[in-house]
Amino acid sequence: MINLSPRSWLAIAAVALIQTAALATMVYGRASLLLNGREIVAEVIPVDPRDLFRGDYVILGYTFGTGEIRVPKATVQGDKVYVTLKPGTAAGQWEVVSASDKLTEPSDPAQVVLKGIVSYVSAPPAEGELPKASVHYGIESYFVPEGTGRELEQKVRDKKISALLAVGKSGEVAIKGLMVDGERLAQEPLL
Amino acid sequence: MWSYRKRIDRDLVRWREAGWVTPEGESAIRRDIEKGVRTLGLANSLAILSAVLMGFAVMSFVASNWQYMPRILRLGMLVAALWASYGLAGALARRNLEGFAHAAILLGVGIFGGSIMLVSQMYHMDGNPADAVLLWAGGALLAGVGLRSNPALAFAMVLVCYWGITEAFRLDTVFWPFLGPWALISAAFYWQKWRPGLHLSGLALTGFVVSLGYWLNGGHAHGLVVAGGLLVMAAAIAGERLKPELPALWSGSFNYGLVMALAGLFALQFIESPELDVFILLAVLALALLLGAIFWGLSAGNRGALWLGYTGFSVEILAVYTKTIGTLLNTSLFFLIAALIVSGLAALAYRIHARAEPQSNPMTGAAS
């Protein structure tokens, strides 16, 4: 081995600073999205598994996530996709209008575009039809303090749960909080 | 290291008896070896292990999502710990405790990963976990290059492999972008002249090439893997002739090429379930390749190839036996063929050995 020792304080400071900056960028991006993003409410269906590293969390399912989204023809698993939603009949319900591989401004201001990743494309469709896909938006996990996942589940059993989401201009989306029967569960600080 | 010590111990006695090394020279060599062993001692290994344990403590702290402390305070605590780890590394390096310094750097890299997880948790980010792993690997590579830390570089390679594997399975295809970070970290290993790191690179690339056989052409591209492995072996042999001053590079490449070719041949024989005649042809090819590897290992002094050749030969014979038992090929006929091949191998080994070391005892050379 040649001399590998971290002797330079400058190099040490640079490494620590760049790593801190990377973390700060992550925090800044999320905080500004939560602060400035358009607020929408969406119905969810929770379950409770456990992430090895990130504590207890509740899995949130969305009606506009699974199964039946018509995506462009050449779409494969892992592709980025922009899904345009329009408000449904009841509050918190959203219906898929279309899905595209490019970001487009919706014609109706009531509509909203979410960026997602295609997690599964079903078998080739009939002639002239677009393939159906499931889409993952990155808003499917809600982390709760250790041991409180079940409690939360008990609390919300048989009640209508929805997620309060913040949607950015380029379709990125973050969870602001959970709502039970239209009431916000707990206000989490931005930082 | 251990086997090297044992070997040099034996050789030193022989060299002194032959009058090539003076007793003073022998004791000087022994002192030098002892010094080398001491720097790689137990204390440094324990320091690295304690850094790993502390990293897990950090991750469990994040995982508990402890609610009695505001999230931003938790993140602040982790960032402070990150700075403290790197500061500690600098202080230790200045006191010439290099092993401990590298452990502290590794701890800093671990805390960086824990902080990424904490931020993801704070904002319920559930995007693509592989992206977080890549960011972590980037931080490890930065620390490895910036602070010249081999353990951090090795950890970066491990993270990149994890990233590549998860992405390949998520996208359900070959994940070519893996090669970018792989090349960067390999270049850093080369720059550091750290041989274990280069072996890690070789291992990772071998795994990637072998995986191509399972992704490309609907999962039936093992022939390509065999061809790739043979190509690497041929290049290593050519390189040995053209640039003999880099023996470790050529012998290492040869061995990784051999592993690729064997993995491909193994898949062709036992996963693709070919017709019997094709299967026999493939088995003969595999055995010929292994004989060639043993021959090369003996003639070029490549112990790794020799070891791979003997092990591969046993595995191949065992696998062929398991596959053919109860089928058309008569088991006893198979044993007869195998016995003939092995006796041929023994005769060949004896002749090569006799040619290489005509004056010494033929029973000791081949195994060492």
Interface residues (C-beta under 8 A of the other chain):
Chain A: M1 I2 N3 L4 S5 P6 R7 W9 A11 I12 A14 V15 A16 I18 Q19 T20 A22 L23 M26 V27 R30 A31 L34 D51 L52 F53 R54 G55 D56 Y57 V76 Q77 G78 I117 H136 G138 I139 E140 S141 Y142 F143 V144 P145 E146 A174 I175 P189 L191
Chain B: M59 V62 A63 S64 N65 W66 Q67 P70 R71 I72 L75 V79 L82 W83 Y86 G87 A89 G90 A93 R94 N96 E98 A101 H102 I105 G108 F112 S115 I116 M117 V119 S120 Q121 M122 Y123 H124 M125 D126 G127 N128 L135 G138 G139 L142 A143 G146 L147 R148 S149 N150 R170 L171 D172 T173 Q192 K193 W194
